[in-house]
Amino acid sequence: MKKFLLFTWLFLLIGQFAYAQVDVFGQIMDAKGVLLPGVSVSEKSDPNNAVSTDASGVFRIRLSNEQSILAIYSLGFERQEIVVGAARKLTITLYAGEAHLDEVIVTGYTTQKRSEITASITTISSEELLNAPASHSAANLLQGKAAGVDVMTQTGRPGSIPTVRIRGRSSISSQTEALWVVDGVIASSIPDINPNDIESMSILKDGAATSQYGSRGVNGVVVVTTKRAKQLDTGQLTANLSMGSSHFNPDNFRVMTGEELKTMFTQFTNQEAIPPTPESVLNGDFDWFKNGTQAGRLNNFNTSYIGKSERASIFTSASYYKEEGSVKGFKYDRFSGRLNVDYALTDRLLFKPKINMTYTESDQREHSIYQMYLNLPWDSPYADDGSVLNPRRGNVTWLGRDYSNYLFDLQYNYSTSNTFNIQSNIDFEYKFNDQFTFASSNNLSYLNGEGLTYIDPKSDAGLAENGLLGNNAHRQTSRFSNQMLRYKNNFDKHAIQAFVAYEYTDYNSKSLSALGKGIVPGSQILDITSAPQSIGGTRNEYAFQSGMLQAEYSYDDRYSFQGSIRRDGSSRFGTNKRYGTFFAISGAWNIQNEAFFDVNAINFLRLRSSYGQVGNVPNSFYASHSLFSLHAQYASAPGGGMSQLGNSAVSWETSKNTNIGLEIGFLKRFDSTIELYNNNTDGLLQFVSLPSTAGWSGYWENVGAVRNRGLEASLGASLLPSTYAFQWRLDFNIAFNRNKISALYKDQDIPAGNMRRSVGRDIDSYFMRKWVGVNPENGDPLWEKVDPATGEIEVTNNYNQATLQFVNKTATPKYQGGLSSAMSYKNFYLNAMFAFTKGAWAYNSGRQLFDADGAYPYYNQMALINGWSRWTPENTDATHPRLIYNSQNASNGVSSRYLEDASLLRLRTLSLGYRLPQSLAKKLSLSGLDLYISGDNLWSVTKFSGLDPEGVLAVSASRNPDGDGDATAQYPTPKRILFGVNISF
C-alpha cells in the first residue's frame, strides 16, 4: 500500500513538473540575420497570451507548460509554430512569405483576422508608412500606398494639408473627402497628429466597411491606430533626428529672361504701336524667381518611449518639426506630444486614458509668387545703393503693368498665427466574462487659434489708412462619446463577434476678427488703433447621435458573414427628416481551405462581396432653416434681408454601394487583390438658386443622382527567395474610376465656373469655348462655332461668336496608382515610391496672363515649351497665334486652348539607409542605429506646362466648387533632401 501511495505521489509530482508554467526567452531574425522587432509571439492554445519582440528581436513569454506551441508571425514572413519542449532559450529565423491571413486588422470599431474580413479594407503598417515623403501631416503618408485613394497636395507651403478622396467623387454639393478616425474617435477634419505616433492606418472603402460610421463614412474612412506597448517587462527609448532642405520645384515652367523678352518684343506684328523704351532699361535682366526662392531649412526631431508591465503599458512621444518655405519669408513650427496609457485597475477593469497635443506657429513674410512670375526682368527692385525702390512713388522707371514692387511692402508688413490643439480621452473597458466586454470611449477636443496682421503706415497697402492692424481668433470644441457592449465567442468551428453601441458627437466653433486703422508703427495691440475699420464674427454648431448594431460570423475559417445596421440623427435636417437608417451585408469565402482545393502553387484564394447603404449630409449646418442676413444697417439701426429659404423636407443623400473582391496568394512570394465596385448616390443634395426677384438666394433640395463605377487592383511580389542575402519587394496598385450624373433638378444643367454639371456626364466636365488652333494664313486664333438649330460646325476668329460647349475633357483621372520598391542587402536598404495619375485635364489659368499673345505685354511671359511655336509668315504651322502688342482679339480668353493633360508620374520618395549590425550596436549600448538619406519629389514626368498639375487639380477639387484650379500664383510641391539618424536604446 505504501509503495502504491509513493508511486502515485511520484506520478503526480512528475505530472506537476510536466505541466508547470515555463518561461521562454528567445530572439527572432530574418534569413539574413537581421533582428526583427514587432514580431507577434503567442501561445497557440491561448491567443490572448501574446507578446511582441523588442527592437533587438527579443521576446519573453510565460507558457502553460512544456508542451505548449509557440505561434510566431510577422507581416511579410511565413508563419511558424514551434513546440517548446525542454528549450528555454530559442533562436528563431523567419523567412519571407505572403501577407498571412492570420494578420489582425483594425476594421473600425473592432479588429478581425484578415481571413475573416468580408469588406474592402486596405491596411498600411508602420513599416510601410516609413517609406513616405517627409511631412507634418498624416494624410501625406497615404500617397500612392493604396488603390483608389487619391491624395492631392494643394500647395507646397509648409503646414498645408492635402485633400484625400477614396473611390472618386460621389456628390456635387456635399462633403466628398474621407472621414478620419483616430483610436476610435471621429475627427472633424484631417487630424493634427504626429506621423511618427502612428502604428497603422486602415482604409475602409465599401459600404460594408464604412456603414458602421453611418452618414459620416459615405466617402470612405481612414482609421488611424496609434502606437502602444506590446512586449512585456521591457522599455525602449527611440530618437529620430532628420534635417535637410526644401527646394522650389518649377518642373516645365519657366518665365523669360530679359534677352528672351526683348526678342519677343521684336516679333510683335504691329511694331508701330510699341512706345519707345531706353535701351539701357531693356538690357536689364533681374531674376525675380531666383530672388524670391531659397533652399528652405527643414528639421524634424522625434523621441518616444514605449514600455509594458503586467498591469500597465505606456507610449509617450514628443516631436518638433520646423520648416522654412522654398519661397522666402515663410516659417512653420510644430510642437507635439502624446501619451497613451493602458492600466489594469483590476483583472476585469482596464483604464485607457490618452492625450495628444499640438502647437503650431507660422510667420508670414512670404515673397509674392504672383509678382515673381509676372514682374518684368527689365525692372530691378533695388536702387544703386541697395535700397528697395517703390515705382508708385518718386521718379522711378518701371515698365511692369502693375507698377508694383512687392519687396517694398515686404520690408514692413507681415502676419503671424498660432494654433493650440488638444485631444483628450478617458476610455475604459470592463470585462464581464470571456464573452462580454463593455467599452466606453469619451473624447474632448479643443482648438484655439489666433492671428495678427500688421500693415505699416509707410507701406503702399497702409498709406491711405495710416496703417492697419488686425487680430482674429477662433475656437473649436467637440465632444465625442461611444458606449459599446461587445460579444465574442469561439466554439468548435464557429466564431462570433458582435457589438451594440450608442454614439454622440457635437461641435461648436466661434470666431472673432477686428481690423483697426491709424496706428503707431511697430504696434501689435489692437487697442492703439485710432478707429475701427471692420469687425466680424461667426458661430456654428451641429450634433450627431447614432445607434448601431453589427455582427460577424465565421465557420471553420472557410465562410465569413457580416451584417450591420445604424440609425443616424443629424441636427442639419428638420425635425421630420432628422434620422436616417443605413445597413450593410457582406460575406467572404476562403476557397483554399476547402477539401476539394488542392493547388499547391496557390497559398490563399478568397472571394468576398458586399452591399451597403450610407448617407450624407449637406455642407450647410442649417440646410433646413430659413436664414436671414443681418449685415446691413440704416440710420445706425441694424437691418437685415432674406438669404436662404428653409426646406423642412430636405433629407439624407443615400449611397448604395456594391463591391466584389478577389484575393490570391501564390508561390509563397506573390499576392494580389482585384476589386469591382458600383456606387449609386441618389437624393443628391443640391442648393437650388432662385431668381433675384424671389428675395431668397435659394434653398436645399434632394434632386439628383450620381453613379461611380470602378476597378482596383494591387500586386505584391517578393522577387527573390528568402534565403538570398539580397531581397527585393515590389508593390503595385492601380485604380480606374468613372462617374456619371444620373439625374439633376428638372434635368437642368448647373453652371460651375469653367465646368458644368449635366445629366449623363462626368461631374467635373469642362464647358467652354472650343479651341481649334491657328489660322495658317494670317495667324489668327480660331474657335468652334456651332449652329444651335442644325448642329453644323464652323470655324470663327471672333471669340464672342464662338460657342460655349462641352469640350469632352474632365478633371477626373482615367486611372491612378502607385509603385513601391524595397531593396535590402545585408545592412543596407534602398526604398522608392512612385505615384502616378493619367487622363485628368487641368485648366492652366495662368497662361491667360503668361501666354497671352501680347494682350499683357508688360507682364513677363512663359518660355514656350518643347513642341510649341509662334506663328510667323515663315512658320505657318504653329500652336500659338501671331504676336500683337496690346492684342484685343481675345486669343487668351477662356477656352480649351488652356486645358492641358495633367497626367503625372512622380518619384515621391527615395531613401538609402544603413542599419548598424546588432553586435556593434550592443557594444555601443544601443538597441539599434539607422543612418539614412532621403529625397522627396526628386523627379517627375508630365506634359503640363505649369508648375504642378497635382496642385491645380487639388485646388479645383477642394477649395473651389466651381472647379477652377489656381495656376496663376501656384506654390508647387517642393523637392526635399534629408539626412537622418534613428537611435534606439
DRENVEXTI-200722 format. One record per residue (C-alpha): residue in one letter; z, x, y negated. Coordinates in steps of 0.02 Angstrom, whole numbers, padded with zeros to 5 digits, always signed. Layout:
N
AZXY
...
***
This chain:
985
M+00000+00000+00000
K+00044+00142-00119
K-00120+00227-00079
F-00212+00066-00118
L-00124+00047-00285
L-00156+00229-00326
F-00341+00209-00284
T-00351+00051-00390
W-00265+00138-00536
L-00385+00286-00524
F-00534+00169-00515
L-00480+00077-00671
L-00443+00239-00760
I-00615+00307-00718
G-00693+00141-00774
Q-00596+00151-00935
F-00664+00325-00970
A-00836+00271-00913
Y-00840+00128-01036
A-00737+00202-01178
Q-00817+00213-01350
V-00906+00377-01385
D-00950+00465-01548
V-01125+00538-01554
F-01189+00665-01680
G-01373+00706-01699
Q-01515+00771-01805
I-01691+00699-01816
M-01851+00790-01865
D-02038+00763-01854
A-02161+00859-01746
K-02170+00999-01874
G-01983+01023-01880
V-01962+00937-02050
L-01795+00847-02054
L-01811+00660-02084
P-01695+00562-02199
G-01677+00373-02190
V-01715+00355-02004
S-01636+00199-01929
V-01521+00234-01781
S-01441+00086-01694
E-01360+00034-01530
K-01489-00069-01437
S-01362-00192-01366
D-01281-00215-01538
P-01412-00203-01678
N-01276-00228-01808
N-01204-00059-01758
A-01329+00043-01857
V-01335+00194-01971
S-01469+00299-02056
T-01496+00485-02064
D-01446+00577-02221
A-01551+00698-02323
S-01529+00830-02186
G-01587+00712-02049
V-01409+00700-01983
F-01327+00543-01912
R-01158+00498-01836
I-01131+00339-01739
R-00993+00267-01628
L-01064+00183-01471
S-00986+00062-01348
N-00999+00183-01200
E-01098+00323-01123
Q-01224+00202-01051
S-01273+00141-01224
I-01453+00157-01278
L-01496+00227-01449
A-01642+00138-01536
I-01722+00255-01663
Y-01853+00200-01787
S-01934+00258-01948
L-02087+00186-02034
G-02243+00281-01984
F-02166+00352-01824
E-02162+00295-01644
R-02003+00204-01593
Q-01890+00294-01470
E-01749+00236-01355
I-01627+00364-01284
V-01488+00342-01156
V-01340+00441-01223
G-01258+00488-01058
A-01139+00635-01072
A-01225+00707-01226
R-01127+00706-01388
K-01247+00807-01493
L-01431+00762-01496
T-01586+00841-01571
I-01725+00711-01580
T-01908+00732-01625
L-02009+00584-01691
Y-02198+00577-01676
A-02314+00492-01798
G-02371+00318-01750
E-02421+00150-01821
A-02307+00042-01929
H-02196-00034-01795
L-02170-00220-01780
D-01981-00199-01770
E-01975-00142-01951
V-01862-00256-02054
I-01948-00330-02207
V-01870-00413-02359
T-01959-00580-02367
G-01871-00655-02516
Y-01703-00737-02485
T-01697-00666-02308
T-01755-00521-02202
Q-01865-00528-02047
K-01937-00411-01918
R-02119-00379-01953
S-02162-00455-01784
E-02084-00621-01840
I-02164-00636-02011
T-02283-00784-02025
A-02330-00769-02208
S-02437-00649-02310
I-02317-00511-02365
T-02354-00331-02409
T-02211-00207-02417
I-02209-00041-02509
S-02072+00080-02460
S-01982+00203-02573
E-02083+00345-02495
E-02246+00260-02543
L-02181+00222-02718
L-02154+00408-02748
N-02343+00432-02744
A-02367+00335-02906
P-02400+00379-03088
A-02252+00436-03193
S-02186+00283-03282
H-02032+00197-03350
S-02097+00031-03281
A-02079-00031-03102
A-02242-00128-03119
N-02346+00030-03133
L-02287+00082-02960
L-02394-00056-02883
Q-02561+00010-02945
G-02683+00025-02800
K-02546+00001-02670
A-02582-00174-02603
A-02737-00279-02577
G-02755-00421-02700
V-02629-00351-02826
D-02708-00314-02994
V-02603-00205-03111
M-02686-00187-03281
T-02621-00066-03411
Q-02647-00141-03583
T-02609+00013-03686
G-02561+00195-03667
R-02421+00183-03795
P-02254+00240-03721
G-02143+00096-03669
S-02285-00026-03639
I-02277-00149-03493
P-02431-00186-03385
T-02497-00353-03327
V-02478-00396-03142
R-02584-00528-03056
I-02587-00574-02873
R-02744-00654-02799
G-02832-00692-02962
R-02806-00824-03093
S-02759-00999-03037
S-02727-01081-03205
I-02805-01097-03378
S-02657-01134-03491
S-02505-01097-03384
Q-02423-00936-03328
T-02537-00827-03220
E-02428-00673-03195
A-02321-00638-03043
L-02136-00683-03031
W-02013-00539-03012
V-01853-00549-02910
V-01727-00406-02910
D-01593-00406-02774
G-01611-00594-02757
V-01604-00632-02944
I-01757-00711-03026
A-01807-00614-03182
S-01881-00698-03336
S-02012-00560-03351
I-02055-00390-03276
P-01881-00315-03253
D-01820-00167-03353
I-01767-00062-03204
N-01771+00124-03167
P-01911+00152-03039
N-01804+00284-02952
D-01675+00150-02907
I-01799+00053-02800
E-01784+00054-02611
S-01934-00058-02576
M-02048-00188-02651
S-02114-00340-02556
I-02264-00433-02623
L-02269-00617-02573
K-02445-00686-02584
D-02475-00851-02494
G-02394-01022-02507
A-02283-00994-02355
A-02207-00839-02434
T-02194-00900-02614
S-02142-01081-02584
Q-01960-01026-02565
Y-01967-00989-02753
G-02049-01155-02792
S-02141-01176-02956
R-02099-01003-03017
G-02184-00922-02868
V-02354-01003-02892
N-02436-00840-02949
G-02358-00732-02814
V-02190-00645-02808
V-02137-00463-02817
V-01968-00441-02730
V-01878-00281-02780
T-01737-00213-02673
T-01631-00075-02750
K-01551+00065-02652
R-01392+00052-02550
A-01299+00171-02438
K-01336+00160-02251
Q-01261+00316-02173
L-01076+00304-02130
D-00950+00436-02184
T-01066+00535-02293
G-01110+00555-02475
Q-01264+00626-02559
L-01295+00679-02738
T-01476+00690-02793
A-01551+00753-02956
N-01733+00744-03009
L-01800+00829-03164
S-01980+00821-03222
M-02062+00874-03383
G-02239+00881-03445
S-02360+00814-03574
S-02472+00664-03611
H-02649+00689-03674
F-02765+00565-03760
N-02899+00508-03638
P-03061+00457-03726
D-03170+00451-03569
N-03351+00419-03625
F-03311+00376-03805
R-03343+00498-03948
V-03374+00471-04133
M-03497+00575-04231
T-03465+00742-04311
G-03511+00770-04493
E-03677+00850-04446
E-03722+00709-04324
L-03682+00579-04456
K-03786+00673-04583
T-03933+00672-04461
M-03911+00485-04434
F-03924+00453-04621
T-04094+00537-04622
Q-04153+00410-04491
F-04125+00255-04597
T-04293+00171-04620
N-04251+00118-04799
Q-04208+00287-04874
E-04232+00220-05050
A-04077+00110-05029
I-03958+00255-04997
P-03865+00312-05154
P-03865+00499-05188
T-03717+00596-05119
P-03670+00777-05163
E-03722+00897-05026
S-03551+00977-05031
V-03474+00812-04975
L-03600+00787-04836
N-03558+00958-04767
G-03379+00905-04733
D-03326+00891-04552
F-03144+00836-04539
D-03093+00790-04362
W-02985+00635-04384
F-02968+00616-04197
K-02902+00793-04171
N-02786+00774-04319
G-02708+00615-04250
T-02684+00659-04066
Q-02573+00781-03976
A-02503+00839-03811
G-02353+00722-03815
R-02199+00789-03727
L-02127+00692-03580
N-01956+00721-03500
N-01880+00622-03358
F-01709+00656-03283
N-01630+00554-03144
T-01470+00579-03048
S-01395+00470-02913
Y-01253+00465-02788
I-01253+00367-02627
G-01112+00355-02501
K-01032+00243-02371
S-00865+00225-02285
E-00808+00098-02156
R-00767-00031-02290
A-00868+00019-02442
S-01040+00079-02490
I-01096+00135-02661
F-01256+00180-02750
T-01248+00236-02930
S-01379+00314-03041
A-01412+00369-03218
S-01577+00417-03298
Y-01652+00473-03462
Y-01838+00453-03500
K-01915+00521-03659
E-02099+00516-03704
E-02200+00556-03859
G-02365+00466-03875
S-02531+00554-03856
V-02563+00481-04029
K-02449+00571-04151
G-02299+00485-04227
F-02228+00375-04088
K-02071+00418-03989
Y-01993+00318-03849
D-01821+00348-03771
R-01746+00255-03624
F-01571+00270-03551
S-01524+00175-03393
G-01382+00162-03270
R-01350+00063-03111
L-01203+00031-02996
N-01220-00060-02829
V-01061-00085-02729
D-01031-00171-02562
Y-00846-00184-02517
A-00775-00272-02365
L-00616-00355-02427
T-00587-00419-02250
D-00685-00420-02089
R-00764-00583-02149
L-00774-00566-02339
L-00897-00444-02418
F-00889-00418-02607
K-01053-00358-02685
P-01044-00326-02873
K-01193-00247-02962
I-01230-00194-03139
N-01387-00124-03219
M-01400-00068-03400
T-01543-00001-03505
Y-01553+00051-03685
T-01719+00092-03768
E-01764+00161-03938
S-01932+00182-04022
D-01979+00271-04183
Q-02146+00212-04250
R-02235+00328-04371
E-02396+00321-04273
H-02563+00378-04339
S-02688+00237-04364
I-02805+00232-04215
Y-02920+00116-04312
Q-02943+00242-04453
M-02951+00390-04335
Y-03109+00313-04264
L-03187+00239-04420
N-03147+00362-04560
L-03292+00475-04603
P-03287+00660-04558
W-03353+00691-04735
D-03186+00629-04806
S-03046+00756-04797
P-02871+00682-04813
Y-02797+00838-04891
A-02816+00921-05060
D-02840+01108-05075
D-02653+01131-05098
G-02616+01038-04935
S-02553+00878-05017
V-02612+00711-04949
L-02748+00625-05051
N-02747+00443-05098
P-02926+00380-05127
R-02859+00221-05210
R-02776+00319-05349
G-02844+00455-05460
N-03012+00541-05462
V-03042+00565-05276
T-03214+00575-05197
W-03208+00462-05045
L-03356+00385-04954
G-03266+00286-04819
R-03293+00099-04829
D-03108+00051-04838
Y-03059+00183-04966
S-02904+00214-04863
N-02816+00371-04806
Y-02682+00312-04686
L-02595+00481-04696
F-02539+00442-04873
D-02433+00292-04825
L-02380+00377-04664
Q-02281+00502-04769
Y-02161+00365-04818
N-02172+00211-04707
Y-02100+00187-04534
S-02019+00064-04416
T-01885+00080-04282
S-01823-00032-04143
N-01691-00032-04008
T-01652-00145-03862
F-01498-00158-03754
N-01519-00248-03589
I-01384-00278-03458
Q-01388-00375-03295
S-01226-00402-03201
N-01198-00483-03032
I-01042-00550-02949
D-01101-00582-02772
F-01006-00608-02610
E-01035-00658-02430
Y-00914-00746-02314
K-00950-00738-02127
F-00878-00891-02039
N-00934-00826-01869
D-01081-00736-01790
Q-01198-00879-01836
F-01146-00946-02006
T-01130-00850-02169
F-01106-00914-02345
A-01185-00807-02482
S-01155-00827-02668
S-01261-00737-02798
N-01213-00753-02981
N-01300-00660-03121
L-01283-00648-03308
S-01418-00557-03407
Y-01403-00514-03589
L-01531-00433-03703
N-01505-00386-03884
G-01640-00307-03991
E-01652-00251-04171
G-01792-00186-04278
L-01814-00111-04451
T-01971-00097-04557
Y-01971+00017-04708
I-02114+00016-04837
D-02085+00137-04978
P-02121+00092-05161
K-02231+00247-05175
S-02346+00190-05035
D-02500+00082-05060
A-02426-00053-04949
G-02267-00060-05053
L-02337-00032-05226
A-02362-00214-05276
E-02186-00268-05223
N-02095-00107-05270
G-02063-00076-05086
L-02019-00188-04941
L-01878-00185-04815
G-01871-00294-04661
N-01745-00325-04523
N-01767-00425-04365
A-01651-00464-04222
H-01672-00558-04059
R-01553-00606-03922
Q-01584-00674-03748
T-01461-00734-03619
S-01499-00803-03448
R-01387-00862-03308
F-01434-00870-03125
S-01335-00941-02980
N-01384-00962-02799
Q-01265-01035-02669
M-01332-01018-02493
L-01274-01059-02317
R-01365-00955-02186
Y-01378-00980-01999
K-01438-00850-01874
N-01432-00856-01686
N-01519-00764-01544
F-01504-00828-01365
D-01610-00797-01212
K-01787-00779-01280
H-01753-00882-01436
A-01717-00825-01613
I-01672-00948-01750
Q-01640-00913-01933
A-01616-01043-02070
F-01537-01070-02240
V-01499-01211-02360
A-01467-01170-02543
Y-01442-01233-02719
E-01505-01132-02866
Y-01485-01146-03054
T-01560-01044-03196
D-01554-01065-03384
Y-01624-00964-03527
N-01580-00956-03712
S-01663-00850-03845
K-01637-00833-04031
S-01724-00727-04161
L-01699-00695-04346
S-01806-00600-04470
A-01798-00565-04655
L-01907-00465-04774
G-01848-00415-04947
K-01943-00337-05092
G-01893-00219-05230
I-01796-00077-05150
V-01718+00090-05192
P-01818+00224-05100
G-01734+00277-04938
S-01628+00120-04920
Q-01607+00038-04750
I-01487-00104-04792
L-01568-00273-04821
D-01437-00324-04949
I-01501-00200-05077
T-01671-00285-05095
S-01694-00368-05264
A-01774-00528-05199
P-01818-00610-05033
Q-01999-00602-04978
S-01990-00706-04818
I-01866-00767-04688
G-01892-00831-04512
G-01801-00884-04357
T-01832-00963-04187
R-01733-01033-04043
N-01793-01079-03869
E-01705-01148-03716
Y-01754-01203-03543
A-01672-01232-03374
F-01719-01246-03189
Q-01623-01313-03043
S-01679-01319-02863
G-01626-01367-02688
M-01710-01284-02540
L-01713-01279-02351
Q-01801-01150-02242
A-01803-01124-02054
E-01881-00990-01943
Y-01901-00992-01755
S-01965-00858-01636
Y-01989-00866-01449
D-01998-00714-01336
D-02066-00605-01476
R-02231-00696-01450
Y-02229-00853-01557
S-02151-00874-01729
F-02144-01027-01842
Q-02076-01057-02016
G-02055-01210-02123
S-01981-01235-02296
I-01957-01371-02424
R-01897-01354-02602
R-01866-01479-02742
D-01879-01406-02916
G-01821-01479-03080
S-01880-01411-03249
S-01825-01454-03425
R-02005-01429-03485
F-02052-01602-03419
G-01997-01776-03467
T-01860-01870-03376
N-01979-01965-03260
K-02079-01811-03209
R-01943-01680-03210
Y-01937-01650-03022
G-02070-01591-02901
T-02062-01565-02713
F-02155-01423-02628
F-02165-01368-02447
A-02245-01241-02332
I-02275-01215-02146
S-02335-01059-02055
G-02349-00981-01884
A-02389-00815-01801
W-02442-00759-01626
N-02405-00584-01559
I-02552-00578-01440
Q-02511-00404-01375
N-02352-00472-01294
E-02445-00596-01185
A-02454-00559-00999
F-02642-00579-00998
F-02667-00449-01135
D-02698-00279-01058
V-02793-00170-01182
N-02712+00000-01187
A-02805+00054-01343
I-02728-00089-01445
N-02545-00065-01491
F-02521-00232-01577
L-02626-00384-01616
R-02558-00527-01722
L-02636-00687-01785
R-02550-00790-01918
S-02590-00939-02027
S-02502-01037-02163
Y-02515-01184-02281
G-02406-01210-02432
Q-02388-01305-02594
V-02310-01235-02751
G-02302-01297-02930
N-02324-01227-03104
V-02257-01272-03275
P-02338-01265-03448
N-02314-01114-03561
S-02233-01227-03690
F-02046-01252-03668
Y-02062-01428-03740
A-02227-01493-03670
S-02167-01673-03650
H-02095-01689-03825
S-02169-01732-03994
L-02146-01583-04109
F-02139-01575-04298
S-02167-01428-04413
L-02033-01408-04547
H-02102-01255-04635
A-02159-01350-04789
Q-02063-01388-04948
Y-02094-01493-05103
A-01994-01480-05265
S-01868-01369-05175
A-01840-01505-05045
P-01882-01475-04861
G-02038-01557-04794
G-02122-01573-04627
G-02278-01628-04538
M-02334-01684-04366
S-02375-01547-04242
Q-02381-01583-04054
L-02395-01760-03987
G-02273-01793-03847
N-02326-01847-03673
S-02185-01902-03558
A-02309-01917-03414
V-02359-01733-03410
S-02313-01664-03240
W-02323-01516-03121
E-02478-01414-03090
T-02492-01401-02900
S-02571-01261-02799
K-02616-01290-02617
N-02636-01126-02525
T-02711-01094-02353
N-02703-00919-02276
I-02763-00842-02113
G-02721-00663-02067
L-02758-00543-01925
E-02659-00382-01897
I-02710-00248-01774
G-02649-00075-01725
F-02749+00035-01609
L-02747+00209-01532
K-02569+00229-01599
R-02640+00301-01760
F-02733+00159-01844
D-02678-00007-01916
S-02774-00141-02009
T-02748-00312-02088
I-02880-00440-02137
E-02837-00600-02231
L-02935-00750-02292
Y-02862-00872-02417
N-02908-01029-02511
N-02804-01090-02658
N-02840-01257-02741
T-02744-01295-02901
D-02752-01473-02967
G-02662-01569-03102
L-02711-01422-03212
L-02602-01414-03366
Q-02709-01411-03523
F-02673-01430-03708
V-02796-01562-03767
S-02841-01538-03950
L-02855-01690-04063
P-02963-01709-04219
S-02878-01664-04383
T-02887-01847-04437
A-02763-01890-04298
G-02623-01797-04385
W-02568-01716-04221
S-02638-01549-04164
G-02646-01608-03983
Y-02546-01643-03826
W-02517-01578-03649
E-02603-01666-03506
N-02641-01641-03320
V-02830-01644-03325
G-02914-01509-03221
A-02928-01410-03061
V-02965-01229-03013
R-03010-01152-02845
N-02979-00972-02790
R-03051-00902-02630
G-03039-00726-02568
L-03036-00594-02433
E-02915-00448-02421
A-02925-00301-02304
S-02823-00144-02276
L-02842+00002-02158
G-02719+00142-02124
A-02755+00295-02020
S-02658+00446-01961
L-02810+00555-01937
L-02733+00690-01826
P-02615+00686-01676
S-02432+00702-01722
T-02419+00868-01628
Y-02529+00955-01757
A-02448+01057-01895
F-02573+00985-02019
Q-02555+00798-02046
W-02665+00680-02147
R-02634+00496-02179
L-02760+00383-02268
D-02727+00205-02327
F-02866+00097-02399
N-02862-00080-02468
I-02992-00193-02545
A-02988-00373-02609
F-03125-00497-02653
N-03084-00649-02759
R-03192-00791-02826
N-03125-00926-02941
K-03210-01085-02999
I-03160-01225-03114
S-03171-01387-03013
A-03126-01513-03149
L-03084-01524-03335
Y-03036-01662-03456
K-03186-01780-03458
D-03286-01631-03391
Q-03291-01565-03569
D-03309-01377-03595
I-03165-01287-03679
P-03214-01153-03807
A-03114-00993-03784
G-03174-00862-03908
N-03317-00767-03827
M-03288-00866-03668
R-03299-01048-03619
R-03212-01146-03482
S-03338-01255-03392
V-03339-01353-03229
G-03422-01256-03090
R-03398-01086-03172
D-03277-00941-03166
I-03127-00962-03282
D-03174-00804-03378
S-03359-00839-03405
Y-03437-00767-03564
F-03526-00885-03683
M-03626-00807-03825
R-03799-00765-03884
K-03902-00676-03752
W-03969-00506-03800
V-04148-00473-03747
G-04171-00297-03816
V-04275-00211-03949
N-04448-00260-04007
P-04553-00107-03965
E-04675-00143-04106
N-04554-00139-04252
G-04379-00102-04185
D-04308-00275-04224
P-04163-00342-04121
L-04208-00486-04004
W-04110-00631-03931
E-04149-00781-03822
K-04188-00949-03897
V-04181-01096-03775
D-04260-01265-03811
P-04121-01392-03777
A-04245-01526-03726
T-04360-01429-03609
G-04259-01275-03566
E-04404-01166-03619
I-04352-00990-03665
E-04420-00899-03816
V-04376-00734-03899
T-04318-00726-04079
N-04267-00591-04202
N-04165-00718-04302
Y-03984-00711-04248
N-03946-00885-04316
Q-04086-00962-04213
A-04027-00880-04052
T-03945-00999-03927
L-03762-00993-03881
Q-03761-00998-03692
F-03679-00937-03534
V-03743-00762-03500
N-03694-00759-03314
K-03562-00625-03334
T-03374-00641-03310
A-03217-00537-03334
T-03168-00567-03152
P-03198-00416-03037
K-03306-00440-02883
Y-03185-00330-02789
Q-03044-00206-02820
G-02928-00096-02720
G-02853+00074-02690
L-02858+00228-02580
S-02706+00337-02544
S-02709+00506-02460
A-02557+00603-02397
M-02581+00777-02326
S-02447+00896-02264
Y-02444+01068-02187
K-02277+01139-02139
N-02176+01130-02301
F-02322+01092-02417
Y-02388+00920-02460
L-02534+00853-02563
N-02541+00669-02610
A-02675+00574-02705
M-02701+00394-02753
F-02861+00313-02817
A-02885+00139-02888
F-03050+00051-02915
T-03123-00110-02982
K-03303-00169-02977
G-03403-00307-03058
A-03297-00360-03207
W-03379-00362-03379
A-03286-00319-03539
Y-03338-00361-03716
N-03337-00197-03813
S-03299-00274-03983
G-03276-00102-04061
R-03463-00074-04053
Q-03487-00208-04186
L-03414-00076-04303
F-03450+00090-04214
D-03626+00047-04155
A-03685-00064-04296
D-03863-00002-04330
G-03823+00031-04514
A-03727-00129-04553
Y-03574-00020-04591
P-03649+00146-04648
Y-03484+00210-04714
Y-03389+00186-04554
N-03406+00329-04432
Q-03518+00285-04285
M-03504+00322-04100
A-03616+00455-04025
L-03745+00375-03911
I-03703+00399-03728
N-03824+00456-03594
G-03962+00328-03567
W-03955+00258-03743
S-04085+00293-03876
R-04130+00234-04051
W-04296+00152-04094
T-04415+00257-04198
P-04604+00247-04214
E-04610+00388-04088
N-04481+00309-03969
T-04527+00127-03946
D-04443+00104-03775
A-04266+00108-03844
T-04098+00025-03814
H-04049+00020-03998
P-04140-00062-04146
R-04204+00038-04293
L-04077+00101-04418
I-04069+00004-04582
Y-03949+00054-04720
N-03833-00095-04753
S-03927-00194-04621
Q-03917-00383-04635
N-04012-00429-04476
A-03851-00460-04378
S-03901-00343-04237
N-03715-00306-04222
G-03667-00490-04209
V-03576-00558-04058
S-03696-00559-03913
S-03714-00499-03734
R-03777-00333-03806
Y-03596-00275-03812
L-03549-00342-03641
E-03526-00190-03529
D-03493-00158-03347
A-03306-00120-03337
S-03313-00053-03159
L-03193+00091-03141
L-03142+00221-03013
R-02988+00317-03068
L-02881+00453-02990
R-02713+00376-03032
T-02607+00519-02971
L-02622+00688-02886
S-02468+00785-02833
L-02441+00951-02746
G-02268+00995-02683
Y-02167+01118-02582
R-02011+01072-02483
L-01889+01215-02457
P-01856+01250-02272
Q-01695+01171-02215
S-01622+01336-02156
L-01646+01412-02327
A-01581+01256-02415
K-01420+01264-02316
K-01393+01445-02368
L-01402+01383-02547
S-01277+01243-02506
L-01411+01112-02532
S-01467+00966-02426
G-01645+00980-02491
L-01754+01053-02628
D-01929+00998-02678
L-02040+01077-02811
Y-02196+00987-02867
I-02334+00972-02996
S-02423+00808-03027
G-02559+00736-03136
D-02595+00556-03185
N-02764+00482-03234
L-02847+00652-03219
W-03020+00588-03175
S-03117+00427-03190
V-03293+00361-03169
T-03355+00214-03273
K-03510+00156-03365
F-03403+00078-03502
S-03445+00163-03667
G-03275+00129-03745
L-03108+00211-03717
D-03031+00117-03572
P-03110-00034-03485
E-02946-00071-03397
G-02856-00093-03563
V-02989-00210-03632
L-02980-00322-03478
A-02790-00318-03478
V-02776-00373-03659
S-02905-00508-03625
A-02805-00568-03476
S-02631-00572-03551
R-02621-00571-03739
N-02770-00673-03793
P-02801-00844-03718
D-02975-00839-03793
G-03020-00696-03678
D-03066-00570-03812
G-03004-00396-03770
D-02972-00274-03912
A-03086-00123-03903
T-03083-00081-04089
A-02919+00014-04103
Q-02882+00037-03920
Y-02746+00154-03858
P-02808+00215-03688
T-02701+00262-03539
P-02663+00448-03562
K-02686+00593-03444
R-02519+00669-03393
I-02470+00835-03318
L-02293+00850-03247
F-02188+00985-03165
G-02033+00932-03069
V-01892+00978-02954
N-01792+00865-02838
I-01624+00930-02777
S-01505+00851-02651
F-01326+00907-02620
***
